[in-house]
Amino acid sequence: MTLQGSNRRSFLRRGAADGGFASAAVAGLAARAARAEDGLRARPAPGNGGYGPLRELTRTDGASGFSQTLRLPEGFDFAVFSVAGALMDDGGAVPPGHGGLACFATGARGEWRLVRGHGVRGVPEPAAGEAKHRYDALASGGTTTLAVSWKDGVFASEGSRQSLSGAVASRSGGAAPWGAWLACEETVSGTGAGWEAAHGYVFEVAAGADEASEPVPLKGMGRFVHGGAAVDPRSGAVYLTEDQATAGFYRFLPEALGRPAEGGRLQMLKFADEWNRDTRTGRRAGRTAYVEWVDVDEPDPSGAEGDPFAVFDQGWAKGAAVFGRLQECFYADGAVYAASVSGGDEGEGQLWEFRPRGERGGTIRLVFESPDAALLPFPGGIAVSPRQGLVLCEGTRSSSVLRGLTGEGEVLDVAAHDGAAEWGGAAFSPDGRVLFANLRGRARGDRGEPGRTVAIWGPWEQGVL
């Protein structure tokens, strides 16, 4: 698999020009929440958003022989590929536990690069990937990079390889506008638990690199249970979430734009008018508050393995706010959005919007809160569509659905399957033609369904997405 190099300046210019779509999309979440709060079911979009009813299609991955059945609208098709256990170009096997992903342009029309996280936890054991590129020889997590193409209406998976080796629980992360994936570890385990190295860090994975990334932990971004990452392309600030019941919302100010490995300053969000604001309950959607940032003096504290709150407590001591489990984080339309999967009066999820104003502060508001999981399940992943809508990864005990959401709060079914694997991440190609999504599958062992990635294409322009 040959990967083309990435130009940091061009990616930064492109990122700064993006936006203008998220406000309408997030308004749809607020409208849907208001309807659910009144005890009403989701309002379906007329004609399933213009795409019509779903019908079954089955496709088989040629590399692994795995067959996948999806229900898609008429005129749509899909491919399943990169199934856990299948052989990659570097001789290794596709790791299990498919998680978040991002799609990067390469500069060639119809050719893209996917970088995908893998949430492998388990116990210490010999790891995958070349020994010289492993961060921890006993850790099996990391990322894979896939070359894919869409030319003349034909989709192809061109190759794959391990791009980060030796991480633990690294299924989440976020795309950086200079052409990199920021892989986040969701644990602070280390040598005390039998690993060869300390964990709880963020790693940078260049999407355009020709071989595995050097596994350098970005210690300035903190050692804590990371949930996700998002980059403001205007300032280069990296926003970080924390996946714990008592969580902080952080930002990392790099010394050099687009080069986080050169160091920077870690900070934690504080409400300007209140010391230690608890955002988990008693909050009203739509209300805006001013916030500021307080420094975290020791982003990589020596006692983090024994105390997973060692970073959080530093910000808390300076008045920083507390959130419920913060996971997904993304940038759009001049704002950073952070998902709290346990926040809200019912504990069923919140979505927060932060808008920067200069370096010192900005505003934050609660744009969405689920009042009832039965009426409004909190999505396991969110992707912004090219036509100002959202694609939500939603799951139940009997079905896993990719669901579209319009700016008016109307819902539509994009894709569904009846297996046990949940949708674990979604992203559109840069030209909006193809939707990529992961089905997580089992994280370890032989039981359950394997993780896999699907590509979905069709007449997106005929509907609202």
C-alpha positions in Angstrom: 0.0 0.0 0.0 1.6 3.3 -1.1 0.5 6.3 0.8 1.1 9.8 -0.4 2.6 12.4 1.9 0.5 15.1 3.7 1.2 18.9 3.6 0.4 20.4 7.0 0.0 23.9 5.6 -2.6 22.9 3.0 -4.5 20.8 5.6 -4.6 23.8 8.0 -5.9 26.1 5.2 -8.5 23.6 4.2 -9.6 23.1 7.8 -10.0 26.8 8.4 -12.3 27.1 5.5 -14.6 24.4 6.6 -17.8 25.1 8.6 -21.2 26.7 8.0 -23.1 23.4 8.4 -23.1 22.4 12.0 -25.5 24.9 13.5 -28.4 23.6 11.4 -27.4 20.0 12.2 -27.2 20.5 15.9 -30.5 22.4 15.9 -32.0 19.0 14.8 -30.8 17.4 18.0 -32.3 20.1 20.1 -35.7 19.8 18.2 -35.6 16.0 18.7 -34.9 16.3 22.4 -37.8 18.8 22.9 -40.1 16.3 21.2 -38.9 13.4 23.4 -39.2 15.6 26.5 -42.9 15.9 25.7 -43.2 12.1 25.6 -43.4 12.0 21.8 -41.7 9.5 19.5 -39.2 10.6 16.9 -40.9 12.3 14.0 -40.0 10.4 10.8 -38.8 12.5 7.8 -41.3 12.3 4.9 -40.4 9.5 2.5 -37.5 8.5 4.8 -35.8 11.8 4.0 -36.4 11.4 0.3 -34.6 8.0 0.1 -37.6 5.7 0.4 -38.0 2.4 2.2 -35.1 0.1 3.0 -34.4 -3.3 1.4 -31.9 -6.1 2.1 -28.6 -6.5 0.4 -25.9 -9.0 1.2 -22.3 -8.5 0.2 -19.2 -10.6 0.9 -15.6 -9.5 1.8 -13.4 -11.3 -0.7 -10.4 -11.2 1.6 -12.1 -12.9 4.6 -15.2 -14.5 3.2 -17.3 -12.7 5.7 -20.9 -11.9 4.5 -22.8 -8.9 5.7 -26.5 -8.1 5.2 -27.6 -4.5 5.5 -30.9 -2.8 4.9 -30.4 0.2 2.7 -32.6 2.6 0.6 -33.2 1.7 -3.1 -30.3 2.7 -5.3 -27.7 2.4 -2.5 -25.0 -0.3 -2.3 -22.2 -1.1 0.0 -19.0 -3.1 0.5 -17.8 -4.8 3.6 -14.0 -5.0 4.1 -11.1 -5.1 6.6 -12.7 -7.7 8.8 -10.9 -8.5 12.1 -8.5 -11.4 11.6 -8.0 -10.9 7.9 -4.5 -10.6 6.6 -3.1 -7.0 6.0 -0.5 -5.9 3.5 2.2 -5.8 6.3 1.6 -9.5 7.1 -0.3 -8.9 10.3 -4.0 -9.6 11.1 -6.6 -6.9 11.3 -7.0 -6.2 15.0 -10.4 -6.6 16.7 -12.6 -3.9 18.3 -13.1 -1.5 15.4 -13.8 2.0 16.9 -13.7 5.5 15.6 -12.4 6.5 12.2 -11.7 9.4 9.9 -11.4 9.8 6.2 -8.5 11.9 4.7 -7.9 13.2 1.3 -4.7 12.2 -0.5 -4.7 14.8 -3.3 -5.8 12.3 -5.9 -9.4 12.3 -7.0 -11.4 9.4 -5.6 -8.5 8.1 -3.5 -8.7 8.4 0.3 -7.1 7.2 3.5 -9.0 5.8 6.5 -7.4 5.7 9.9 -9.3 3.5 12.4 -8.9 3.0 16.1 -9.1 -0.4 17.8 -10.3 -0.8 21.4 -8.3 -3.8 22.4 -7.8 -4.1 26.2 -7.3 -7.5 27.7 -4.3 -8.7 29.6 -0.6 -8.1 28.7 0.5 -10.5 25.9 2.8 -10.3 22.8 1.5 -7.5 20.6 1.0 -7.1 16.8 3.0 -5.0 14.5 6.7 -4.7 13.9 8.8 -4.7 17.1 10.6 -1.5 16.2 7.3 0.4 15.9 5.6 -0.9 19.1 5.1 1.4 22.0 4.4 -1.5 24.4 5.5 -5.0 23.4 2.6 -6.5 25.4 -0.2 -4.2 24.2 -2.4 -5.2 21.2 -4.2 -1.9 20.6 -3.5 0.8 18.2 -4.7 2.0 14.8 -4.8 0.6 11.2 -4.6 2.7 8.0 -6.6 1.7 4.9 -6.2 2.9 1.4 -9.6 3.0 -0.4 -10.9 4.4 -3.7 -14.1 5.3 -5.5 -13.7 5.6 -9.3 -16.2 5.3 -12.1 -18.8 4.1 -9.6 -16.6 1.3 -8.3 -15.4 1.0 -4.7 -12.1 -0.7 -3.9 -10.2 -1.5 -0.8 -6.6 -1.0 -2.0 -4.7 -2.1 1.1 -4.2 -1.9 4.8 -1.5 -2.0 7.5 -0.9 -1.4 11.2 -0.1 2.3 11.7 0.2 2.5 15.5 1.2 -0.5 17.6 1.4 -1.2 21.3 -1.4 1.0 22.6 -4.2 -0.1 25.0 -7.9 0.7 24.5 -7.3 3.1 21.7 -10.6 2.9 19.8 -11.3 6.6 20.1 -9.6 9.7 18.8 -10.1 12.5 16.4 -8.9 13.9 13.0 -6.4 16.7 12.9 -6.6 19.1 9.9 -2.9 18.6 9.1 -3.7 15.0 8.0 -3.3 13.0 11.2 -5.4 10.9 13.6 -5.0 11.6 17.3 -5.3 8.2 18.9 -6.6 8.3 22.5 -6.0 5.6 25.1 -9.0 5.1 27.4 -7.0 3.8 30.4 -4.2 4.8 32.7 -2.9 1.3 33.3 0.9 0.8 33.3 3.7 -1.3 34.7 1.7 -1.9 37.9 -0.8 -3.8 35.9 1.9 -5.8 34.0 2.4 -3.6 31.0 5.9 -2.7 29.8 5.0 1.0 29.5 2.7 3.6 31.0 -0.6 4.2 29.2 -3.2 6.9 29.2 -1.8 9.1 26.4 -2.6 10.5 23.0 -0.5 9.4 19.9 -0.3 11.1 16.5 -0.8 8.9 13.5 0.0 10.5 10.1 -2.6 9.4 7.5 -0.1 9.9 4.6 2.9 8.0 6.1 4.3 5.0 4.2 5.0 3.0 7.3 3.9 2.7 10.9 4.1 5.9 13.0 6.7 6.2 15.6 4.8 5.5 18.8 5.6 8.8 20.7 3.2 9.5 23.6 2.1 13.2 23.5 2.6 13.6 27.3 1.7 17.3 27.2 -1.9 16.3 26.4 -2.2 14.6 29.7 -2.2 11.1 31.2 -5.9 10.3 31.9 -8.7 8.2 30.6 -9.1 9.9 27.2 -12.4 10.0 25.4 -11.8 11.8 22.2 -10.0 14.7 20.5 -10.9 17.6 18.2 -8.8 20.4 16.7 -9.7 24.0 16.1 -8.0 24.6 12.7 -7.9 28.4 13.3 -5.9 28.3 16.5 -4.4 24.8 16.4 -5.8 24.1 19.9 -6.6 20.5 20.6 -9.7 19.8 22.7 -9.7 16.6 24.8 -12.5 14.7 26.6 -12.3 12.4 29.6 -14.2 9.2 29.7 -14.9 8.9 33.5 -18.0 9.5 35.6 -16.2 12.5 37.0 -14.7 14.1 33.9 -13.0 17.2 32.8 -13.0 19.1 29.4 -9.5 20.0 28.4 -7.6 21.9 25.7 -4.0 21.7 24.7 -2.3 24.8 23.3 0.6 23.7 21.1 3.9 25.6 21.0 4.0 25.1 17.2 0.8 25.0 15.0 0.2 21.5 13.8 3.2 20.0 15.6 1.9 18.8 19.0 5.0 16.7 19.7 7.0 19.9 20.2 5.0 20.5 23.5 2.4 22.9 24.7 0.2 23.8 27.6 -2.7 21.7 29.0 -5.7 23.5 30.5 -9.2 22.6 31.9 -12.4 24.4 31.4 -13.9 26.5 34.2 -17.2 28.4 34.3 -16.4 32.1 34.7 -19.2 32.7 37.2 -19.0 29.6 39.3 -16.4 27.5 41.2 -16.5 23.8 40.4 -19.7 23.9 38.3 -21.4 20.5 38.1 -22.8 20.2 34.6 -24.1 16.6 35.0 -27.6 17.5 36.2 -29.9 20.5 36.6 -28.8 22.2 33.4 -31.1 23.9 30.9 -30.6 23.4 27.2 -29.9 26.6 25.2 -28.5 28.7 28.0 -25.1 30.2 27.3 -22.4 30.7 29.9 -19.0 32.3 29.8 -16.0 30.1 30.5 -12.3 30.4 31.0 -9.4 28.0 31.2 -7.1 27.0 34.1 -3.7 25.5 33.7 -2.9 21.9 34.6 0.6 22.1 36.1 1.5 18.4 35.8 -0.1 16.9 32.7 1.8 13.6 33.3 1.7 13.1 37.0 3.8 10.2 38.4 0.9 8.8 40.4 -1.6 8.6 37.5 -1.8 4.8 37.3 -2.8 4.6 41.0 -5.0 7.7 40.8 -6.9 8.1 37.5 -8.1 11.5 38.7 -4.6 12.9 39.2 -4.9 15.3 36.2 -8.6 16.1 36.9 -7.9 17.0 40.5 -5.4 19.7 39.5 -8.0 21.6 37.5 -10.7 20.9 40.1 -8.4 22.6 42.7 -8.5 25.7 40.6 -12.3 25.8 40.2 -12.7 23.8 36.9 -16.0 22.2 36.0 -17.1 18.6 36.1 -18.9 16.7 33.4 -20.4 13.2 33.1 -18.4 10.7 30.9 -17.2 12.7 28.0 -16.5 10.6 24.9 -16.8 11.8 21.3 -15.5 15.3 20.4 -15.6 17.1 17.1 -15.1 20.5 15.5 -17.5 22.2 13.1 -18.7 25.6 12.2 -16.3 27.4 14.6 -17.3 25.4 17.6 -16.2 22.2 19.5 -18.9 19.7 20.4 -18.4 17.2 23.3 -20.7 14.3 24.0 -21.4 13.3 27.6 -22.9 9.8 27.5 -24.0 9.8 31.1 -24.9 13.4 31.7 -28.4 14.8 32.2 -31.1 14.6 34.8 -31.9 11.1 33.5 -28.3 10.1 32.9 -29.0 9.4 29.3 -26.6 11.8 27.6 -25.8 15.4 26.7 -24.1 17.3 23.9 -22.2 20.5 24.8 -21.1 23.2 22.4 -18.0 25.4 23.2 -17.3 28.5 21.1 -13.8 30.0 21.5 -13.4 33.7 22.0 -9.7 34.6 21.9 -7.2 32.6 23.9 -8.6 33.2 27.3 -12.2 32.0 27.1 -15.4 31.6 25.2 -18.9 30.4 25.7 -20.5 27.0 26.4 -24.1 25.8 26.1 -26.0 22.6 26.4 -27.5 22.0 23.0 -29.0 18.6 23.7 -30.1 16.4 26.6 -31.9 13.0 26.3 -34.9 12.8 28.7 -35.6 9.1 28.0 -33.4 6.4 26.5 -36.5 4.6 25.1 -37.6 7.7 23.3 -34.2 9.2 22.5 -31.2 6.9 22.7 -27.9 8.7 22.9 -25.9 7.9 19.8 -22.7 5.9 20.0 -21.2 8.1 17.3 -22.0 11.2 15.3 -21.0 12.2 11.7 -21.9 15.5 10.0 -23.3 15.0 6.5 -22.4 17.3 3.5 -26.0 18.5 3.4 -26.3 19.9 7.0 -27.7 16.8 8.6 -26.3 14.3 11.1 -25.7 10.6 10.9 -26.2 9.0 14.3 -24.9 5.5 15.4 -27.8 4.1 17.4 -28.3 0.7 18.8 -30.9 -1.4 20.6 -30.8 -5.0 21.9 -32.2 -6.3 18.7 -31.0 -3.9 16.0 -28.2 -1.5 15.2 -29.1 1.4 13.0 -27.4 4.3 11.3 -30.0 7.0 11.5 -30.1 10.4 9.8 -31.3 13.5 11.5 -32.4 16.7 9.8 -32.2 20.3 11.0 -35.9 20.1 11.9 -35.4 17.1 14.2 -36.9 14.5 11.8 -35.3 11.1 11.6 -34.7 8.6 8.8 -33.1 5.2 8.6 -29.8 5.1 6.6 -28.7 1.6 7.2 -29.6 -1.2 9.6 -28.6 -4.8 10.4 -29.8 -7.4 12.8 -26.5 -8.6 14.2 -25.1 -8.0 17.7 -22.3 -5.7 16.5 -22.9 -2.0 17.2 -22.0 0.9 14.9 -18.8 2.4 16.4 -18.0 5.3 14.2 -18.9 7.0 10.9 -17.4 9.5 8.5 -18.1 10.8 5.0 -15.5 10.9 2.3 -14.2 14.5 1.5 -16.4 14.7 -1.6 -19.5 13.4 0.3 -20.0 10.4 -2.0 -19.2 7.6 0.4 -20.2 7.0 4.0 -17.7 4.9 5.9 -18.8 3.2 9.2 -17.4 0.6 11.6 -19.2 -2.2 13.2 -17.3 -2.7 16.4 -17.6 -6.5 16.9 -15.9 -8.4 19.7 -12.8 -6.8 21.4 -11.1 -10.1 22.1 -11.5 -13.9 21.7 -13.6 -15.9 19.3 -17.1 -15.3 20.5 -19.4 -12.9 18.8 -19.1 -11.1 15.5 -15.8 -9.8 14.2 -15.3 -6.1 13.8 -15.5 -4.8 10.2 -15.8 -1.6 8.1 -18.4 -0.9 5.5 -18.6 1.7 2.7 -22.1 2.9 1.7 -22.7 4.9 -1.5 -25.7 5.9 -3.6 -27.9 8.9 -4.6 -27.3 11.0 -1.4 -28.3 14.1 -3.4 -31.9 12.8 -3.7 -32.5 13.2 0.0 -31.7 15.4 3.0 -28.2 14.0 3.8 
